[in-house]
Amino acid sequence: MIPAKNVAVIFMLAAMAGCRRAPVDQERLPEDPVLAAMASAQWRAHLAAEERERKLAYDRRKLDDHRTVVALLQRARDRYDRATTRRAVEKARAEQLSTLATVRELVQSIDPWGVNSNVLDDYAAMLSLLGADYPAARKASIDGTPGPLEKVRSNFDARQKTIAEWLDEAASSVDDGDEP
């Protein structure tokens, strides 16, 4: 009689013998590294285009909220620009703390995860400018040093332009599910 342990070994050997892999084709053509690089680049470009379309569609659905944020940011800037004394700048800054907090909450509601909207970095930079840099530059301008204010205004304007262009593109974009 054959012990149970030996029977198990025999079955294992029989199973392994019957389950052999087919031999690898030795005459396979080698991969072309140039074509592989081109295909990879094409795929990355496709993914980038898909991501852009996804973000456009997301921001298009949130356009009303974006317009509200842009209007609140512009009003905050205008308030600083209307201030003609250092004291008026400080008063404007104190009064705008709640407005800037509201803008932050609205931006958070637009994109809670922070990965869907394309303009979040611009909003964050504008909020930072309005929270500290803009009032300091406005005071320096009142004191006779216009350079910092020109720099801050230029930065603010550039971000405002970037946001406006993106939101215009989002507004005119067509989602795959939309009617033409």
C-alpha positions, 0 to 999 in steps of 0.5 A: 500500500502507498502512503497518503503522503506519496499519493499526494506527491504523485498527484502534484507531479502529474498535475504539474506535468500536464499544466506546462506553459507553451514555449515562448516564441523566440522569433518575436520582433523586438519593440521599437523604442521610438514608436513606443515613446511616440505612443506614450506621448500620444497617450499622455496628450490624450489624457491631458485633453480629457482632463482639460475637458473634465475640468471645463465641464465641472466649472461650467456647471459651477459658473454661477458660483464662480461669477459670485466669487469673482464679483466679491473679489473685485468688490474687495479690491475696489474697496481698497482702491477707494481708500485714500488714507492709511486709516481708511485702508485699515478700516476696509481691511477689517470690514472685509475679513468676513467677506474674504471668509465668505469667499473662502467658504464659497470656493470650498463649496465649488470644489470641496476636494480641490481637484476639479476646478481649474481656477482654485490656485488663482482664487487662493492667490487673490485671497492672499493678496487681498488679505495682506499684500494689497492693503500693505501696498495701498498704504505704501502708495498713500505714503508715496511709494507706488511700486508695490501697489503696481506690482500687486495690481498687476498680479491681481489683474493677471489672475483675474484675466486667467480666470475670466478666460477659463470661465468664458471657455467653460461657458462656451464648452460643450459636454459629450452629453449636451445637445449641439 
